[in-house]
């Protein structure tokens, strides 16, 4: 009789599988605690066009399409099938906070704004405050240098003026003006 038979090997495999499944079931609460304590870093994802309350306040019904684009920028979505509609979509996903999504749709008739549909938009200061990271720790470094600190560095070398361009016979070269009507 061989030392390892197929029956013995299969029964040992069943015992190991049962032990592994039992171990997985017992890790439920403690495993969840460990997984929630250790989370990978996720970068902030900013996508789309930011449209602020101030930008939206500039737009008016009857405003030409070109001026609307100057105010809002190039639309994120334009469609061949909906040429008279521009969509500005913005999303911000940050770790530890709910994703933000804002939409603005500008509708045109005869190349002028006919109506505007928009979500509740933040002001510029509100939007900038959402982008700021953690507070700066410690004192803010001074960006000016004292006279003593500047003496540690050598003085910059002054560039010499180039010699005027001359022809082989020594006469000064005369160039045509860069713009019409010059001279």
VENNOR-V507847 format. One record per pair of residues at least 6 apart in sequence whose ideal C-beta (glycine too) atoms are under 6 Angstrom apart, sorted by the first residue. I is the first residue (numbers start at 1). J is the second residue. Records with the same first field share a line. If there is no record, write none. Layout:
I = J + J
This chain:
42 = 95
44 = 94
45 = 93
46 = 92
47 = 91
48 = 76 + 89 + 90 + 91
49 = 73 + 76 + 88 + 90
50 = 90
51 = 72 + 88 + 104
52 = 121 + 124 + 127
53 = 121 + 123
54 = 124
55 = 71
56 = 118 + 121
58 = 71
59 = 116
61 = 113
62 = 112
63 = 113
64 = 112
65 = 108 + 111
68 = 113
75 = 86 + 88
76 = 88 + 89
77 = 87
84 = 108
85 = 107
86 = 106
87 = 105
88 = 104
89 = 103
90 = 102
91 = 101
92 = 100
93 = 99
102 = 119
103 = 119
104 = 118
105 = 117
106 = 116
107 = 114 + 115
164 = 172
165 = 173
166 = 172
167 = 173
177 = 183
